[in-house]
Amino acid sequence: MSATVITTLAVMSRWEPDARGRMIRAAMDLFAERGFEQTTAGDIAERAGVTERTFFRHFADKREVLFDGAQVMEQVASTAILGAPPTAEPLDAALAGVVAAGALLEDRREHAVRRNRLIEANPGLRERELLKLAALAGATAGTLRERGVADQVADLAAHSAVTVFQVAVTRWVAEDEPPPLADCIADSAAVLRAL
C-alpha cells in the first residue's frame, strides 16, 4: 500500500463515529493481550484509529478507560433516589439508586467480567475502584441529604447501599450464569438486613 493510501485510511478512521467506544474496546483488547502496565495511551489510540490527542480529550489517563461511566452512574443513582417515594426509608432510597445504576451494566456483563479481572490483577486499579465507589457513596449520601435525611443516617445508608452494590457486582461477574444484577443486589440487601 502506498503511503498516501495508508495516510488516507488513517485519517478516515479518525472520523468514524463512536471514537470513545472504539477506544474502550481497543483498550480492553490490548490490556488482555499485553497486560495493563505494558499498554500505553498511544497504543490504545493507534488501535482505535484516533490520535493520542483525541485519547486525552476523552480520558485523563489509561486507567480512566476502565472507569468510564462512573459519573453517569452517580447521576442515574441520584435521579432514582430523588424519585423514590417520599415514605421510603433512607436505605431503601439508596438501594433504589444503586439498582438504577446497576441497570446501566446489565447488558455489558462481558465487559464487566473483563474489567473485573483487570482490576483484581492490579493493585493500583483496585485503589482507583475504591475511590470511584467512595465517590458513588458520597453522591448517594448527598442526594439523601437533599431528601432531608440527617447526615449520619445519609452516610450510613449510602455506604451500606454501595457495599451491597459492590458485593452484588462481584457475585454477578464471578458466576457462570448469574441472575440479573438487580436480583444480585436484592439478595445482597436481604443478607445485610438479616445481619
C-alpha positions as CSV (number, residue, x, y, z in Angstrom):
1,M,0.0,0.0,0.0
2,S,1.3,3.5,-0.8
3,A,2.0,6.0,2.0
4,T,-0.9,8.2,0.6
5,V,-3.4,5.4,0.9
6,I,-2.3,4.5,4.4
7,T,-2.5,8.2,5.4
8,T,-5.9,8.5,3.9
9,L,-7.2,5.3,5.7
10,A,-5.8,6.6,9.0
11,V,-7.5,10.0,8.6
12,M,-10.8,8.3,7.5
13,S,-10.7,6.0,10.6
14,R,-10.4,9.0,12.9
15,W,-13.7,10.4,11.5
16,E,-15.6,7.1,12.2
17,P,-18.3,7.5,14.7
18,D,-18.1,6.4,18.4
19,A,-14.4,7.2,18.9
20,R,-14.9,6.8,22.7
21,G,-16.4,3.3,22.3
22,R,-13.7,2.3,19.9
23,M,-11.0,3.4,22.4
24,I,-12.7,1.5,25.2
25,R,-12.9,-1.7,23.1
26,A,-9.3,-1.2,21.9
27,A,-8.0,-0.7,25.5
28,M,-9.8,-3.8,26.8
29,D,-8.4,-5.9,24.0
30,L,-4.8,-4.5,24.5
31,F,-5.0,-4.9,28.2
32,A,-6.0,-8.5,27.7
33,E,-3.3,-9.1,25.1
34,R,-0.3,-7.2,26.6
35,G,-1.3,-6.5,30.1
36,F,-2.4,-3.2,31.7
37,E,1.1,-2.0,32.5
38,Q,2.6,-2.7,29.1
39,T,-0.2,-0.9,27.2
40,T,0.2,2.9,26.6
41,A,-2.4,5.5,25.7
42,G,-0.6,5.8,22.3
43,D,-1.2,2.0,21.8
44,I,-4.9,2.4,22.5
45,A,-5.2,5.4,20.3
46,E,-3.5,3.7,17.4
47,R,-5.6,0.5,17.7
48,A,-8.8,2.6,17.8
49,G,-7.7,4.7,14.8
50,V,-7.5,8.0,16.6
51,T,-4.7,10.3,17.6
52,E,-3.2,10.3,21.1
53,R,-4.5,13.8,21.5
54,T,-8.0,12.5,20.9
55,F,-7.5,9.9,23.5
56,F,-6.6,12.5,26.1
57,R,-9.6,14.6,25.2
58,H,-11.8,11.7,26.3
59,F,-9.7,10.2,29.2
60,A,-7.3,11.7,31.7
61,D,-5.2,8.5,31.6
62,K,-5.4,4.9,30.5
63,R,-6.9,3.9,33.9
64,E,-9.9,6.0,33.3
65,V,-10.9,3.8,30.3
66,L,-11.9,1.2,32.9
67,F,-14.0,3.7,34.9
68,D,-15.8,5.3,32.0
69,G,-19.4,6.0,33.0
70,A,-18.8,6.4,36.8
71,Q,-20.3,9.9,36.7
72,V,-23.3,8.7,34.7
73,M,-23.8,6.0,37.3
74,E,-23.8,8.7,40.0
75,Q,-26.3,10.8,38.2
76,V,-28.6,7.8,37.5
77,A,-28.4,6.8,41.1
78,S,-29.2,10.3,42.3
79,T,-32.1,10.6,40.0
80,A,-33.5,7.3,41.2
81,I,-33.0,8.3,44.9
82,L,-34.8,11.6,44.3
83,G,-37.6,9.7,42.5
84,A,-38.1,7.2,45.4
85,P,-41.4,7.5,47.2
86,P,-41.3,10.2,50.0
87,T,-42.1,7.5,52.5
88,A,-39.1,5.3,51.5
89,E,-36.6,4.7,54.3
90,P,-33.1,6.1,53.6
91,L,-31.6,2.7,52.9
92,D,-34.4,1.8,50.6
93,A,-34.0,5.0,48.6
94,A,-30.2,4.5,48.5
95,L,-30.8,0.9,47.2
96,A,-33.1,2.2,44.5
97,G,-30.2,4.4,43.4
98,V,-27.7,1.5,43.1
99,V,-30.3,-0.7,41.4
100,A,-30.8,2.0,38.8
101,A,-27.1,2.5,38.4
102,G,-26.6,-1.2,38.1
103,A,-29.1,-1.3,35.2
104,L,-26.5,0.5,33.1
105,L,-24.3,-2.6,33.4
106,E,-26.9,-5.2,32.8
107,D,-26.3,-5.6,29.0
108,R,-22.5,-5.1,29.4
109,R,-21.7,-8.2,31.5
110,E,-18.9,-9.4,29.3
111,H,-17.2,-6.1,29.6
112,A,-17.7,-6.1,33.3
113,V,-16.2,-9.5,33.7
114,R,-13.1,-8.5,31.7
115,R,-12.8,-5.2,33.6
116,N,-13.1,-7.0,36.9
117,R,-10.2,-9.4,36.0
118,L,-8.0,-6.4,35.1
119,I,-8.8,-4.6,38.3
120,E,-8.3,-7.6,40.5
121,A,-4.9,-8.2,38.9
122,N,-3.6,-4.6,39.5
123,P,-3.3,-3.0,43.0
124,G,-3.4,0.5,41.5
125,L,-6.6,-0.2,39.7
126,R,-8.1,-1.7,42.9
127,E,-7.3,1.5,44.6
128,R,-9.0,3.5,41.8
129,E,-12.0,1.3,42.0
130,L,-12.3,2.0,45.8
131,L,-12.1,5.8,45.0
132,K,-14.9,5.5,42.5
133,L,-17.1,3.5,44.9
134,A,-16.4,6.2,47.6
135,A,-17.5,8.9,45.1
136,L,-20.7,6.9,44.4
137,A,-21.3,6.7,48.2
138,G,-20.6,10.4,48.5
139,A,-23.1,11.3,45.7
140,T,-25.6,8.9,47.2
141,A,-25.3,10.5,50.7
142,G,-25.6,13.9,49.2
143,T,-28.7,13.0,47.4
144,L,-30.2,11.5,50.6
145,R,-29.5,14.8,52.3
146,E,-31.4,16.6,49.6
147,R,-34.4,14.3,50.7
148,G,-34.0,15.7,54.2
149,V,-32.1,12.7,55.7
150,A,-29.8,13.5,58.6
151,D,-26.1,13.4,57.9
152,Q,-25.2,10.3,59.9
153,V,-28.1,8.3,58.6
154,A,-27.4,9.5,55.0
155,D,-23.8,8.4,55.3
156,L,-24.6,5.0,56.7
157,A,-27.4,4.3,54.2
158,A,-25.2,5.4,51.3
159,H,-22.2,3.4,52.3
160,S,-24.4,0.4,53.1
161,A,-26.1,0.6,49.7
162,V,-22.8,1.0,47.8
163,T,-21.3,-2.0,49.7
164,V,-24.4,-4.1,48.7
165,F,-23.8,-3.0,45.1
166,Q,-20.1,-3.9,45.3
167,V,-20.8,-7.4,46.8
168,A,-23.6,-7.9,44.2
169,V,-21.4,-7.0,41.2
170,T,-18.6,-9.2,42.5
171,R,-21.1,-12.1,42.5
172,W,-22.6,-11.1,39.2
173,V,-19.2,-11.2,37.4
174,A,-17.9,-14.3,39.1
175,E,-20.8,-16.7,38.5
176,D,-21.0,-18.5,35.1
177,E,-24.8,-17.9,34.8
178,P,-25.7,-15.3,37.3
179,P,-29.2,-13.9,37.9
180,P,-29.8,-10.4,36.7
181,L,-27.7,-7.8,38.6
182,A,-30.9,-6.3,40.2
183,D,-31.6,-9.7,41.7
184,C,-28.0,-10.0,43.0
185,I,-28.4,-6.5,44.6
186,A,-31.7,-7.6,46.2
187,D,-30.1,-10.8,47.5
188,S,-27.2,-8.9,49.0
189,A,-29.5,-6.3,50.5
190,A,-31.6,-9.1,52.1
191,V,-28.4,-10.6,53.7
192,L,-27.4,-7.1,55.0
193,R,-30.9,-6.7,56.6
194,A,-30.6,-10.1,58.2
195,L,-27.3,-9.4,59.9
